[in-house]
């Protein structure tokens, strides 16, 4: 799959990681610093929705792979 948006996101992620010599601790600290700045300027973060009641992770996998009609 060759998707321009995914390629762009991966390039941005690679460039960001390279700025920190691919040090995960440094990358994490930079992200947390950026989040704190965003919040200090009045920005908000949206929490992801709760999982749909009654649907398990394996149900999601079945949906993803087009096998929801199969019952386990």
Buried (B, 14 or more C-beta within 10 A) or exposed (E): EEEEEEEEEEEEEEEEBEEBEEEEEEBEEBEEEEEEEEEEEEEEEEEEEEEEEEEEEEBEEBEEEEEEEEEE
